[in-house]
C-alpha cells in the first residue's frame, strides 16, 4: 500500500496593505465573534441550519475559523445580481478564476474539452475546478465527472441547486483538507439551504441579446411550526443556443483581423491531396464524370472549423431543493436537506468534428486522380456536414443528493451529530458519428447507385448508403457517493480569555465511478454496438480533530491584545486504493484593537485521483495540427487523451496572512486584505492536451513522437476507443500524448482585496469593490523542467482582475453599477507574441419596490455589458477571442419581477 504524507515546516507570514473597493454583494467576515456570516440586511431569514456545521472552515460551534478569510453571499445579495444560477453568482468573486470547465468553451485548458456535458464549475485561485471543494450545508456532494476531469476526479456543478434555495454561500479561498479532506486545495465553497420560513416567493426573468435569449422561473415556499419547519424551492431555466454565425470573432480566419487564415482544407467540396500538393474539387458539380483536367494544382477549398457550431449550447435546466427539520425530543432535532436536478445541453460542434481525410480506392464509382489514373487510391480532405449536418453533442445530466442528520444537545455546551448522505450524478452524452467499416465499403463500391461520392459540391451519396454509414457514440458516466459520520463539539475547560473548545469526529465514504462507452463506429455495421464498462470503487475512512484556544479575550484583554486566539486542526484519511494521508492546519487571530484583526493560516492539502482500478477510457482522434516545420503549415496527427492509469494523489502546502479592518472612526466601512501562497506538487496535468502542441515542440518534447512507425499508428487506430474514420498510417506524421500524468508542480501567490463603504439614512449610497493581484503562477510540466512564471499569459491567470461598484437606494428604488476589469496579458501561443489589451465591461442593476401597486412586488432590470463592448482580438487556436477572459454574448438585458406572499 502506497502512503503519501504532507508535512512541511511553517513558512514565515507576509502581510501587505492596499485599498480597493469590494462589491456590496459580498460581506467579508471580519470578527471572530461574527459566526453567522450573512447580515440581516443581506437576507430575511438565517441561512444556517441548526446542524453541526455553523460556519465554513471549522467544525467547532460558536467560533469563526481562525486565520482563514471567509466571504459570505446572502440570499438578498444573490437576488440583487443578474445571475441566473449559482455558478454565475460565485464567479462574480475575483477569487474565482474563469479558467477550466464552462459551457462557453471547449478549449483544452485545465480539461475544459473534457466537459462533454456542458457543465459549469468553480475554480478558486486558478488551481482547477477539481481542486475546489463544493459542499452543501457542510456535506460532500456527488461530483460531475465530466466537468474539468483532467485527473478523473472532476468537480461539482453548482447550477444543480436552485438559487432561490440558497440562504447563503460561503467561500473560503484557503486550503481546507485538514477540515474536509480531498479536493480542498484551492479552497471551499459551502452553500447553505435557506431555513424554513413562512410564506412564498416567485420570480421570473427574461433575458435577450443579439441572436440569443433565456428564460428563468424560480420559487420558494416555506412553512414553520413550533417544533420545526420545511422549505421547498425550484428553478426552471430555458436558454437558446448562440450560433457561431451570429458573432464574427468565433472564427479561425484570422486574416479578417490581420492574422493568418487558419481555416482547414477539409471541406465540401473537398480538397484532394497528393503528397504535399493540393487540388480543389470544383464547385457547382455533382462528382459524376469529374476529370483530372478540372483539378488545378495548388488550389484548395477552405472551411472554418467553427462553421455551423454553437458558441453556447441550448440548455434546459430544472432543479428542486428541500430543507426540513423537526424536534424529536428535548434538545434533539432531525434534519434533512436534499436536491434533484436534470439538465439537457444540445450543442452543434461545427466542421472540425466531421472533418476527415478519406482514402478513396480506385474501385470507387466516382474515382478521379489529378495525376495518376492508375493509382490505387487518392486522398480527399472532406467534411461530412453536407451529408449529415453538424456533429451534435446531446448531453443529459441528472443529479440528486440527500443528507439526514440528528443533532443533539448533550451536557453543558457539548453537542453531537450523526449523519448519512447519498448522492448520485449521472451524465450521458450522445454524439452522431461515422461507422468506419460501412464507410470503407461504400468508398470501395463500384456501383454508382450505392457508392459514397466524395467528389461533388454538396451531398450526392444515396440516402440509403448514408443511413448505413451513420453511427453514434454513447458515453455514460455515473458517480455515486455514500457518506456517514459522527461528531462531538464542546468546551474542554475555561481560560481567562474564554473556553478552550474542541471538535472530534469520524467519517466513512464509499464512492463508485461507473463508466460505459457504447459506440457503433468501429463495428462491422451500425446495427452492432461495442460496449465497454468499467466500475471502479473506493472506500475512505477518516478521523479528525480541531482545537480552539483563546489566549487573550474579553476576560483578560489589554492594550495591543484585545484578542489572541489559536486553532489547530488535523485530519487523517485512509484510502482503499491510494494509501493514507494526514493533513494539519494552524490558524492565528490577533486583534491589537477593536477595529483591526490580523490573521494567518498554514496547512497542507491533497487531492486524490479517480478511483483505482483507474478509468482508462482513452480518447483517440486524428487532427490537422498547425506545425511551423511542415511545408503545408499543418501535420496530420494522432492525438491520445484521457485515461487515468497510474495516477497518484496531488499534495499542496498553503499559507496565508491578512487583516480585516472596520474603523470605528468611519462607520459603514470595512477593508480586508489577504496574501496567499500555494505550493502544489505532483500536479496531475496533461501538457499534450493542447490544440497547438506542435507549435510548442520545445516545451512538449516528452509528449510528441515525430514520424511514428506504421505499426504504432495502427495499434492506436485499431483500438475500440478510436471512433473516427480509418486512414492510411503513412499520412500520420506525429503522435501527441495528451494523457494526464503526475508530472506537474505549481507555485502561486498573490493578494486579495475586499472593501466597502456605505453611508446615508433615508437615501443610501455605497461604493465597493474586490480584486486579486497574482504575483506568480509558476509551473513546470516535467520533473526536470525549471519552474516558469505563466501569470499574465494566455490560458493562465492575468496579473490583475477585479470589480468596482457604486450604488444608490431611495424610496423603494435602487440602482447599482459594476465595472468588471481584466488586465492586459500576452498571447505567446502565436508568433510574433500578441499583446492583449486590458478589457472592461459595465453592468447595471435596477430594482423598484412596487408594493404600492401589488403587495410584495419587486420589478427588476439587469444589463450585462451595457455598452456592448467587443472582446479584444486574440488569435486563440480556432477563435479570434479568449473565452476565458470575455464573452461573445454582448449586451444582455434581463427584465423580471419577484413577488412575496
C-alpha positions in Angstrom: 0.0 0.0 0.0 1.4 3.3 -1.1 1.5 6.0 1.6 1.7 9.7 1.0 2.0 12.4 3.6 2.1 16.2 3.6 4.3 17.9 6.0 6.5 21.0 5.8 7.8 23.4 8.3 5.8 26.6 8.5 6.9 29.5 6.4 7.1 33.0 7.7 3.9 35.0 7.3 3.8 38.1 5.0 1.5 41.0 5.0 0.5 43.7 2.6 -1.8 46.6 2.6 -3.8 48.4 -0.1 -7.2 49.7 -0.7 -9.5 48.5 -3.4 -13.3 48.6 -3.2 -15.2 45.4 -2.8 -18.7 44.6 -4.2 -21.6 45.4 -2.0 -22.9 42.0 -2.7 -20.1 40.4 -0.8 -19.7 40.7 3.0 -16.3 39.8 4.4 -16.4 38.0 7.8 -14.2 40.3 9.8 -14.6 39.4 13.5 -14.1 36.2 15.3 -17.5 36.6 17.0 -19.3 37.1 13.7 -20.3 33.5 13.4 -23.5 34.0 11.5 -21.7 35.5 8.5 -24.7 36.9 6.5 -26.1 40.1 7.9 -29.7 40.8 8.4 -29.6 43.3 5.6 -28.5 40.6 3.2 -31.3 38.1 3.9 -34.5 37.9 5.7 -34.1 34.5 7.4 -31.0 32.8 8.8 -29.1 30.9 6.1 -27.5 28.4 8.5 -29.5 25.4 9.7 -29.5 24.0 13.2 -27.0 21.3 12.4 -23.4 20.9 13.4 -21.7 22.9 10.7 -22.2 26.6 11.6 -19.5 28.3 9.5 -17.2 27.2 6.7 -13.7 26.3 7.7 -14.3 25.0 11.2 -16.4 22.2 12.9 -16.4 24.0 16.3 -19.7 25.6 17.2 -19.6 29.2 18.2 -16.3 30.3 16.7 -15.1 31.6 13.4 -12.3 29.8 11.6 -9.1 31.2 12.9 -6.8 32.6 10.3 -8.8 31.9 7.1 -10.7 34.5 5.1 -14.4 33.8 4.7 -16.6 35.6 2.1 -20.3 35.3 2.5 -23.1 36.0 0.0 -26.6 36.2 1.3 -29.9 35.5 -0.4 -30.8 39.1 -0.9 -27.4 39.7 -2.4 -28.0 36.8 -4.8 -31.3 38.3 -5.8 -29.7 41.7 -6.3 -27.5 40.3 -9.1 -28.4 39.5 -12.7 -27.1 35.9 -12.2 -29.5 33.1 -13.2 -27.7 30.3 -11.4 -25.3 29.7 -8.5 -22.2 29.4 -10.7 -22.8 32.9 -12.2 -23.2 34.3 -8.6 -20.0 32.8 -7.4 -18.0 33.8 -10.5 -18.5 37.4 -9.6 -15.9 37.0 -7.0 -12.4 37.8 -8.3 -11.1 34.9 -6.3 -13.0 32.6 -8.6 -11.0 32.4 -11.9 -12.8 31.9 -15.1 -10.5 29.0 -16.2 -11.3 25.4 -17.0 -14.7 23.9 -17.3 -17.6 26.0 -18.6 -20.3 25.6 -21.2 -18.9 28.6 -23.1 -15.8 26.9 -24.3 -14.3 23.7 -25.5 -10.6 24.6 -25.3 -8.1 22.2 -23.7 -7.0 24.4 -20.8 -7.5 22.7 -17.4 -9.5 19.9 -19.0 -12.3 22.1 -20.4 -12.6 20.0 -23.5 -13.5 17.0 -21.3 -16.6 18.9 -20.2 -18.8 17.0 -22.7 -22.0 17.5 -20.6 -21.7 21.4 -20.7 -21.4 21.9 -17.0 -20.0 25.0 -15.2 -17.8 24.6 -12.2 -15.9 26.8 -9.7 -12.2 27.4 -9.9 -10.7 29.1 -6.8 -7.3 30.8 -7.4 -7.0 29.2 -10.8 -5.9 25.8 -9.4 -8.6 23.8 -11.3 -12.2 23.0 -10.8 -11.2 19.6 -9.4 -9.1 21.4 -6.7 -12.1 23.4 -5.4 -14.4 21.5 -2.9 -18.1 22.4 -3.0 -20.3 21.5 -0.1 -24.0 21.7 0.8 -24.6 22.6 4.4 -21.1 21.3 5.1 -21.6 17.9 3.5 -19.8 16.4 0.4 -21.7 16.2 -2.8 -21.6 13.9 -5.8 -19.1 15.3 -8.3 -19.8 15.8 -12.0 -17.0 13.7 -13.6 -17.1 15.3 -17.0 -16.6 18.8 -15.5 -12.9 19.6 -15.6 -12.0 16.0 -15.2 -8.3 16.3 -16.0 -7.4 13.8 -13.3 -10.7 11.9 -13.5 -11.8 13.4 -10.2 -14.0 16.1 -11.8 -15.7 18.9 -10.0 -19.2 19.9 -8.7 -21.5 22.0 -10.9 -23.4 24.4 -8.6 -26.1 25.1 -11.2 -27.9 22.0 -10.0 -29.1 23.9 -6.9 -31.8 26.5 -7.3 -30.7 30.0 -6.5 -33.9 30.5 -4.6 -33.0 27.7 -2.3 -29.7 29.2 -1.2 -29.8 31.0 2.1 -26.1 31.9 1.8 -22.9 30.8 0.1 -19.6 31.0 1.9 -16.3 30.9 0.2 -13.1 30.1 2.0 -10.2 30.7 -0.5 -7.7 28.8 1.6 -6.6 25.2 1.9 -9.2 23.1 3.7 -8.1 19.4 3.7 -7.4 19.4 7.4 -11.2 20.0 7.9 -12.8 18.4 4.8 -10.3 16.1 3.1 -9.6 15.8 -0.6 -10.1 18.5 -3.3 -9.9 21.4 -0.9 -6.6 22.7 -2.3 -7.8 26.0 -3.8 -10.5 26.4 -1.2 -14.0 25.5 -0.2 -17.4 26.8 -1.3 -20.2 25.9 1.2 -23.8 26.6 0.1 -26.4 26.6 2.9 -30.0 26.0 2.1 -32.5 28.5 3.4 -34.0 27.8 6.7 -37.8 27.1 6.8 -39.9 30.2 6.7 -43.5 31.2 6.5 -44.6 32.4 3.1 -43.8 32.1 -0.6 -41.9 34.0 -3.3 -41.7 33.6 -7.0 -39.6 35.3 -9.7 -39.5 35.3 -13.4 -36.8 36.8 -15.8 -36.5 37.1 -19.5 -33.1 37.9 -20.9 -32.2 38.8 -24.5 -29.2 39.7 -26.6 -28.5 39.8 -30.3 -29.5 36.3 -31.6 -29.9 34.9 -28.1 -32.4 34.7 -25.3 -33.1 32.9 -22.0 -36.0 32.5 -19.6 -35.8 31.7 -15.9 -38.5 31.0 -13.3 -37.7 30.4 -9.6 -39.7 30.0 -6.5 -39.5 29.2 -2.8 -42.2 28.1 -0.3 -41.9 27.7 3.4 -43.9 26.7 6.5 -42.8 26.7 10.1 -44.4 25.3 13.3 -43.4 25.2 17.0 -41.1 22.2 16.6 -39.8 22.5 13.1 -40.4 23.6 9.5 -39.9 23.0 5.8 -38.6 24.9 2.8 -39.0 23.9 -0.8 -37.5 25.7 -3.8 -37.4 25.2 -7.5 -35.8 26.6 -10.6 -36.7 26.2 -14.3 -34.3 27.7 -17.0 -34.5 27.6 -20.7 -31.7 29.1 -22.8 -31.4 29.2 -26.6 -28.2 28.3 -28.4 -26.0 31.1 -29.6 -24.8 30.3 -33.1 -21.3 31.0 -34.3 -22.6 32.7 -37.4 -24.0 35.4 -35.1 -20.6 36.6 -33.9 -17.7 37.4 -36.3 -14.9 36.6 -33.7 -16.0 33.0 -33.4 -13.7 32.1 -36.4 -10.4 30.7 -37.3 -10.0 33.0 -40.3 -7.6 35.4 -38.6 -6.9 37.1 -41.9 -10.1 39.1 -41.1 -8.1 40.7 -38.2 -4.7 41.0 -39.8 -3.5 37.5 -38.9 -3.1 34.1 -40.6 -6.0 32.2 -42.2 -6.3 29.0 -40.2 -9.3 27.5 -42.0 -8.8 23.9 -42.9 -8.8 22.2 -46.3 -11.3 19.5 -45.1 -14.5 20.9 -46.7 -17.3 20.3 -49.1 -16.5 20.3 -51.9 -13.3 18.7 -50.7 -9.7 19.1 -51.4 -7.6 16.3 -53.0 -4.1 15.9 -51.6 -1.3 14.1 -53.4 1.9 14.3 -51.4 2.2 18.0 -50.4 0.2 19.2 -53.4 -3.5 20.2 -53.1 -6.2 20.2 -55.8 -9.5 21.9 -55.1 -12.6 19.9 -56.2 -14.6 22.2 -58.4 -17.8 23.9 -57.2 -21.1 23.6 -58.9 -20.9 19.9 -59.9 -22.1 16.6 -58.5 -19.0 14.5 -58.7 -20.2 12.4 -61.7 -17.8 12.4 -64.6 -15.3 14.7 -62.9 -12.0 14.6 -64.8 -8.4 15.3 -63.8 -8.4 18.3 -66.2 -10.6 20.2 -63.9 -8.3 19.7 -60.9 -5.9 22.6 -60.6 -2.7 22.1 -58.6 -2.0 24.5 -55.8 -5.7 25.2 -55.1 -7.7 24.4 -52.0 -11.3 24.6 -50.7 -11.2 26.0 -47.2 -13.7 25.8 -44.4 -13.7 27.3 -40.9 -13.7 24.7 -38.2 -16.4 26.6 -36.4 -18.9 26.8 -39.3 -22.2 25.5 -38.1 -21.1 25.4 -34.4 -22.7 26.9 -31.3 -20.9 29.4 -29.2 -23.3 28.4 -26.3 -25.4 25.2 -26.3 -29.1 25.2 -25.9 -29.7 24.4 -22.3 -32.8 23.3 -20.4 -32.4 23.0 -16.6 -34.8 22.0 -13.9 -33.9 21.8 -10.2 -35.6 21.5 -6.8 -34.3 21.5 -3.3 -35.8 20.9 0.2 -34.8 21.7 3.8 -36.7 20.1 6.6 -36.2 20.0 10.3 -38.2 18.6 13.2 -37.6 18.4 17.0 -38.0 14.8 18.0 -37.2 15.2 21.7 -36.0 18.0 24.1 -32.7 19.1 22.6 -32.7 16.6 19.7 -33.5 17.6 16.2 -33.9 15.7 12.9 -32.7 17.5 9.7 -33.0 16.6 6.1 -31.6 18.6 3.1 -31.6 17.5 -0.5 -31.9 18.4 -4.1 -32.7 16.9 -7.5 -31.8 18.4 -10.9 -31.8 17.4 -14.5 -30.2 19.3 -17.4 -30.0 18.8 -21.1 -27.5 20.6 -23.3 -27.6 20.3 -27.1 -24.6 21.7 -28.9 -23.6 21.8 -32.6 -19.8 21.3 -32.8 -19.1 22.6 -36.3 -16.9 21.3 -39.1 -13.9 20.3 -37.0 -15.8 17.3 -35.6 -16.8 16.0 -39.1 -13.5 16.8 -40.9 -11.8 13.6 -42.2 -9.1 12.6 -44.6 -10.7 9.9 -46.8 -8.7 7.3 -48.6 -10.8 6.6 -51.7 -9.9 3.3 -53.5 -9.6 3.2 -57.3 -12.7 1.0 -57.3 -14.9 3.8 -56.2 -17.6 4.5 -58.8 -16.7 8.2 -58.9 -12.9 7.9 -58.6 -10.7 10.5 -60.1 -6.9 11.2 -59.5 -5.4 14.5 -60.6 -2.1 13.0 -61.9 -2.2 9.2 -62.0 -5.4 7.5 -63.2 -3.9 4.1 -62.3 -3.2 5.0 -58.7 -4.5 2.5 -56.1 -6.2 5.3 -54.1 -6.5 9.0 -53.7 -6.7 11.2 -50.5 -9.7 13.5 -50.2 -9.9 16.1 -47.4 -13.6 16.0 -46.7 -16.3 17.4 -44.5 -19.5 15.3 -43.8 -21.6 18.3 -42.7 -23.3 18.5 -46.1 -24.3 14.8 -45.7 -25.4 14.8 -42.1 -25.4 18.4 -40.9 -23.1 19.3 -38.0 -22.0 17.0 -35.3 -24.4 17.5 -32.4 -23.5 16.6 -28.8 -26.6 15.9 -26.7 -25.6 15.9 -23.0 -28.1 14.8 -20.4 -27.4 15.1 -16.7 -29.4 14.1 -13.6 -28.1 14.8 -10.1 -29.6 14.1 -6.8 -28.5 14.3 -3.2 -30.0 13.8 0.3 -28.5 14.1 3.8 -30.2 13.2 7.0 -28.8 14.1 10.4 -29.7 14.0 14.1 -28.2 16.8 16.2 -28.4 16.6 20.0 -27.5 18.9 22.9 -25.6 16.7 25.3 -24.1 18.2 28.5 -23.1 21.8 29.1 -22.3 23.3 25.8 -21.4 19.9 24.3 -23.4 18.7 21.2 -23.2 15.8 18.9 -24.3 14.9 15.5 -24.7 11.8 13.4 -25.5 11.9 9.7 -25.8 9.8 6.5 -25.9 11.0 2.9 -26.4 9.6 -0.6 -25.7 11.4 -3.8 -25.5 10.5 -7.5 -24.5 12.3 -10.6 -25.3 10.6 -13.9 -24.2 12.0 -17.2 -25.0 10.6 -20.7 -23.7 12.1 -23.9 -24.9 11.1 -27.4 -22.9 12.3 -30.5 -23.5 11.5 -34.1 -20.5 9.9 -35.9 -19.5 7.6 -38.8 -19.3 3.8 -38.9 -15.8 3.1 -40.3 -16.4 -0.3 -41.8 -19.5 0.8 -43.7 -17.7 3.9 -44.9 -14.8 1.9 -46.2 -17.2 -0.5 -48.0 -19.1 2.5 -49.6 -15.8 4.2 -50.6 -14.7 1.0 -52.4 -18.1 0.4 -54.0 -18.0 0.4 -57.9 -21.8 0.8 -58.1 -22.8 4.5 -58.5 -26.2 3.7 -57.1 -24.8 2.7 -53.7 -21.2 4.1 -53.5 -20.2 7.0 -51.4 -19.5 10.1 -53.6 -16.9 12.5 -52.0 -16.2 14.4 -55.3 -19.3 16.6 -55.5 -20.2 20.1 -54.3 -22.8 19.1 -51.7 -24.2 15.7 -50.8 -24.7 13.3 -53.7 -24.5 10.0 -51.9 -27.7 7.9 -51.9 -29.6 8.3 -48.6 -29.7 4.5 -48.1 -25.9 4.5 -48.2 -25.6 7.4 -45.8 -28.0 5.7 -43.4 -25.7 2.6 -43.3 -22.7 4.8 -42.6 -24.3 6.9 -39.9 -23.3 6.0 -36.3 -23.1 7.4 -32.8 -21.1 7.4 -29.7 -22.9 6.8 -26.4 -21.0 7.7 -23.3 -22.3 7.3 -19.7 -20.5 8.3 -16.5 -22.1 8.0 -13.1 -20.6 8.9 -9.8 -22.3 7.5 -6.7 -21.3 8.8 -3.2 -22.3 7.4 0.1 -21.2 9.1 3.3 -21.8 8.6 7.0 -20.2 10.1 10.1 -20.5 11.3 13.7 -19.0 14.2 15.6 -18.8 15.9 19.0 -18.1 19.5 19.8 -17.8 21.4 23.1 -15.7 23.1 25.7 -12.8 21.3 27.4 -12.1 23.9 30.1 -12.1 27.7 30.6 -9.2 30.1 30.4 -9.4 33.8 31.4 -10.0 34.6 27.7 -12.8 32.1 27.3 -13.4 28.4 26.8 -11.0 26.1 25.1 -13.1 24.2 22.5 -12.7 21.0 20.6 -14.4 19.1 17.9 -13.7 15.5 17.0 -15.3 13.2 14.5 -15.1 10.2 12.2 -16.3 9.8 8.7 -16.8 7.0 6.2 -17.2 7.3 2.4 -17.8 4.9 -0.3 -17.7 6.0 -4.0 -18.4 4.2 -7.2 -17.5 5.5 -10.6 -19.5 3.8 -13.4 -18.2 4.4 -16.9 -19.7 2.9 -20.0 -18.8 3.5 -23.7 -21.2 2.1 -26.3 -20.4 3.2 -29.8 -21.2 1.6 -33.1 -18.4 3.5 -35.0 -16.0 0.6 -35.2 -18.3 -2.4 -35.5 -19.0 -4.4 -38.7 -22.2 -2.4 -39.3 -24.2 0.3 -37.4 -26.7 -2.2 -36.0 -23.9 -3.6 -33.7 -22.6 -1.8 -30.7 -19.3 -2.3 -28.8 -19.8 -1.8 -25.1 -17.0 -1.2 -22.6 -18.0 -0.9 -18.9 -15.7 -0.1 -16.0 -16.9 0.3 -12.4 -14.0 1.1 -10.0 -14.9 1.7 -6.3 -13.2 3.3 -3.4 -13.7 3.5 0.4 -12.3 6.2 2.6 -12.1 6.1 6.4 -11.4 9.4 8.1 -10.9 10.8 11.6 -10.4 14.5 12.5 -10.0 16.8 15.5 -9.9 20.5 15.9 -8.9 22.6 18.8 -9.6 26.3 19.5 -7.6 28.1 22.2 -8.4 31.8 23.2 -5.2 33.2 24.7 -6.5 36.8 25.2 -10.1 37.9 25.0 -12.8 39.7 26.9 -11.7 38.3 30.3 -8.1 39.3 30.1 -7.6 41.8 27.2 -5.1 44.5 27.4 -3.8 47.3 25.1 -2.5 45.7 22.0 -4.0 42.4 22.9 -7.8 42.8 22.6 -7.9 39.2 21.3 -5.4 36.4 20.5 -6.7 33.0 19.6 -5.1 29.9 18.1 -6.5 26.9 16.3 -5.1 23.5 15.3 -6.9 21.0 13.1 -5.8 17.7 11.7 -7.4 15.0 9.6 -6.3 11.5 8.7 -7.8 9.9 5.6 -7.2 6.2 4.7 -8.0 5.2 1.1 -8.6 1.7 0.0 -6.5 2.2 -3.2 -4.0 5.1 -2.9 -2.8 4.9 0.7 -3.3 7.4 3.5 -2.6 11.0 4.4 -2.6 13.2 7.4 -3.1 16.9 6.9 -2.7 19.6 9.6 -3.7 23.2 9.6 -2.8 26.0 12.0 -4.5 29.3 12.4 -4.0 32.5 14.4 -6.0 35.6 15.0 -4.7 38.7 16.7 -6.7 41.9 17.4 -4.5 44.7 18.6 -7.5 47.0 18.6 -11.3 46.5 18.4 -11.1 47.8 14.8 -8.3 45.6 13.4 -8.0 41.9 13.1 -4.7 40.3 11.9 -4.9 36.6 10.8 -2.7 33.9 9.4 -3.0 30.2 8.5 -0.7 27.4 7.4 -1.6 23.9 6.4 -1.4 21.1 3.9 -3.9 19.8 1.4 -4.2 17.0 -1.1 -6.4 15.7 -3.9 -6.9 12.1 -4.8 -7.2 11.0 -8.4 -10.1 8.9 -9.8 -10.7 5.6 -8.0 -8.4 2.7 -8.9 -8.6 0.5 -10.9 -8.4 3.6 -12.9 -10.9 4.6 -15.5 -8.6 4.3 -18.5 -11.1 5.2 -21.3 -8.8 6.8 -23.9 -9.9 9.4 -26.4 -8.1 8.9 -29.7 -8.6 11.2 -32.6 -6.9 12.5 -35.8 -6.2 16.2 -36.1 -4.6 18.6 -38.5 -2.4 20.5 -36.1 -0.6 23.7 -37.0 3.1 22.9 -37.5 5.7 25.5 -38.3 8.1 22.8 -39.5 5.7 21.4 -42.1 5.8 22.7 -45.7 2.0 22.7 -45.8 1.6 24.5 -42.4 -0.2 21.6 -40.8 0.6 18.0 -39.9 -1.8 15.1 -39.6 -1.5 14.0 -36.0 -2.8 11.2 -33.9 -3.9 12.7 -30.6 -4.3 10.5 -27.5 -6.1 11.9 -24.4 -7.9 11.0 -21.2 -7.2 7.8 -19.3 -6.1 7.8 -15.7 -3.7 4.8 -15.4 -1.1 5.0 -12.6 -2.0 8.4 -11.2 -1.0 9.3 -7.7 -2.5 11.9 -5.3 -1.6 15.5 -5.5 -0.2 17.3 -2.5 0.0 21.0 -1.5 1.2 23.4 1.1 -0.8 26.5 1.6 -0.4 29.5 3.8 -2.0 33.0 4.0 -1.8 36.1 6.1 -4.0 39.2 6.1 -6.1 41.7 8.1 -9.7 42.8 8.4 -10.3 46.5 9.3 -13.6 48.0 10.4 -12.6 51.5 11.6 -14.9 52.9 14.3 -14.0 56.4 13.0 -15.6 55.6 9.7 -18.8 53.8 10.3 -20.0 51.6 7.5 -16.6 50.9 6.1 -14.6 47.7 6.0 -11.4 46.5 4.3 -9.9 43.1 4.0 -6.5 42.2 2.5 -5.1 38.6 2.2 -1.8 37.4 0.9 -1.9 33.7 -0.2 0.8 31.3 -1.1 0.3 27.8 -2.6 2.9 25.1 -3.5 1.1 22.4 -5.4 3.1 19.3 -6.1 2.7 16.0 -8.0 0.1 18.0 -10.0 -1.9 15.9 -12.4 -1.5 17.6 -15.7 -1.9 16.8 -19.4 0.5 19.1 -21.3 -0.1 17.3 -24.5 -3.8 18.1 -24.2 -3.2 21.2 -26.3 -4.8 22.3 -29.6 -1.4 23.7 -30.8 1.1 21.2 -29.4 3.4 21.2 -32.5 3.9 24.9 -32.1 5.3 24.2 -28.6 7.6 21.3 -29.5 10.5 22.5 -27.4 8.3 22.6 -24.3 6.4 19.4 -25.1 9.2 17.2 -26.4 8.4 14.4 -24.0 4.8 14.2 -25.3 5.4 14.3 -29.1 6.5 11.4 -31.4 7.6 12.6 -34.9 7.3 10.2 -37.8 5.9 7.3 -35.8 6.0 3.8 -37.3 3.0 2.4 -39.2 2.7 -0.3 -36.6 2.5 2.1 -33.7 -0.1 4.2 -35.5 -2.1 1.1 -36.5 -2.1 -0.1 -32.9 -3.9 3.1 -31.9 -6.3 3.2 -34.8 -7.4 -0.4 -34.2 -8.4 0.2 -30.6 -12.1 0.4 -29.8 -11.6 3.9 -28.4 -10.8 5.3 -31.8 -14.2 6.1 -33.3 -13.1 8.0 -36.4 -12.6 7.1 -40.0 -9.7 4.7 -40.7 -6.8 6.5 -42.6 -3.6 5.5 -44.2 -1.0 5.3 -41.4 1.6 6.7 -43.7 -0.2 10.0 -43.6 0.1 10.2 -39.8 3.3 12.1 -39.2 3.1 12.7 -35.4 1.6 11.4 -32.3 0.8 13.7 -29.4 0.3 12.2 -25.9 -2.3 14.3 -24.0 -2.9 11.8 -21.2 -2.8 13.1 -17.6 0.3 12.3 -15.5 1.7 13.2 -12.1 4.4 15.5 -13.6 3.5 19.0 -12.6 4.3 21.5 -9.9 2.6 24.8 -9.5 3.5 27.6 -7.2 1.3 30.7 -7.0 1.0 33.6 -4.7 -0.9 36.9 -4.7 -3.0 39.5 -2.9 -6.8 39.5 -2.5 -8.7 42.7 -1.6 -12.3 43.3 -0.4 -13.6 46.6 0.8 -16.9 48.5 1.2 -18.1 51.9 2.4 -21.8 52.8 2.8 -23.4 55.9 4.1 -26.7 57.7 4.3 -30.1 57.3 6.1 -33.2 57.8 4.0 -31.0 57.9 0.9 -28.3 55.3 1.0 -25.1 55.2 -1.0 -22.3 52.7 -1.2 -19.0 52.2 -3.1 -17.3 48.9 -3.0 -15.0 46.5 -4.9 -12.9 43.4 -4.8 -9.7 42.4 -6.7 -7.0 39.8 -6.9 -3.4 40.5 -7.9 -1.3 37.4 -8.9 2.4 37.8 -8.3 3.4 34.4 -9.6 1.8 31.4 -11.3 4.9 29.3 -11.7 4.6 25.9 -13.3 6.6 23.1 -14.8 5.4 20.2 -17.0 8.1 17.6 -16.3 10.1 16.7 -13.3 13.3 18.1 -14.7 11.9 21.4 -16.1 12.6 24.6 -14.3 9.6 26.5 -12.8 8.4 29.2 -15.2 6.0 32.0 -14.3 2.9 31.9 -16.6 0.9 34.6 -14.9 -0.1 37.2 -17.4 -0.1 34.8 -20.3 -3.0 33.3 -22.3 -4.7 30.3 -20.6 -3.4 31.4 -17.2 -4.4 33.9 -14.5 -4.0 37.5 -15.5 -2.0 39.7 -13.2 -5.0 41.7 -12.0 -8.7 41.3 -12.1 -11.4 43.0 -10.1 -14.8 44.6 -9.7 -15.7 48.1 -8.7 -19.2 49.1 -7.7 -21.3 52.1 -6.8 -24.9 52.0 -5.7 -27.8 54.3 -4.6 -31.1 53.4 -3.0 -34.0 55.7 -2.0 -37.8 55.5 -1.8 -38.0 51.8 -2.9 -35.8 52.4 -5.9 -32.2 51.2 -6.1 -29.5 51.4 -8.8 -26.2 49.6 -8.8 -23.4 49.9 -11.4 -20.5 47.5 -11.6 -17.3 47.7 -13.6 -15.5 44.4 -14.3 -11.8 44.7 -15.2 -9.3 42.2 -16.6 -5.7 43.4 -17.0 -3.6 43.1 -20.2 -1.7 39.9 -20.9 0.3 38.3 -23.6 -0.7 35.7 -26.1 2.5 33.6 -26.6 0.7 30.8 -28.5 1.4 32.7 -31.7 4.4 34.3 -33.3 5.0 37.1 -33.0 3.7 37.3 -29.5 0.5 39.2 -29.3 -0.1 41.8 -26.6 -3.7 41.7 -25.5 -5.1 45.0 -24.1 -7.0 45.3 -20.8 -10.7 44.7 -21.1 -13.5 46.2 -19.0 -17.3 45.8 -19.1 -20.0 47.6 -17.2 -23.2 46.1 -15.7 -26.3 47.8 -14.3 -28.9 46.5 -11.9 -32.2 48.4 -11.3 -34.7 47.4 -8.6 -38.1 49.0 -7.8 -40.3 48.1 -4.8 -43.8 48.2 -6.4 -45.6 47.2 -3.3 -47.8 50.2 -3.7 -49.2 48.6 -6.8 -49.1 44.9 -5.8 -48.1 43.9 -2.3 -44.7 42.2 -2.2 -43.9 43.0 -5.8 -40.4 44.0 -6.9 -39.6 44.9 -10.5 -36.1 44.2 -11.9 -34.0 45.3 -14.9 -30.4 44.0 -15.3 -28.0 44.8 -18.1 -24.7 43.0 -18.5 -22.1 44.6 -20.7 -24.2 47.7 -21.0 -22.0 49.3 -23.7 -21.8 46.1 -25.7 -18.0 46.2 -25.6 -16.5 43.7 -28.0 -13.7 41.4 -26.6 -10.1 42.1 -27.7 -9.0 40.2 -30.8 -6.9 37.2 -29.6 -5.5 34.6 -32.1 -6.5 31.7 -29.9 -6.4 28.4 -31.6 -9.5 28.4 -33.8 -11.0 31.5 -32.2 -10.4 35.2 -32.6 -11.1 36.0 -28.9 -10.4 34.5 -25.5 -13.5 32.9 -23.9 -11.7 32.7 -20.5 -11.4 36.5 -20.3 -14.5 37.6 -22.2 -17.9 36.6 -23.6 -19.3 36.9 -27.1 -22.9 37.2 -25.8 -22.5 41.0 -25.8 -25.1 43.3 -24.2 -27.6 41.1 -22.3 -30.8 42.7 -21.0 -32.9 40.9 -18.4 -36.3 42.1 -17.2 -38.2 40.4 -14.4 -40.4 40.5 -11.4 -40.3 39.0 -7.9 -43.3 38.7 -5.6 -43.5 37.7 -2.0 -46.6 36.5 -0.1 
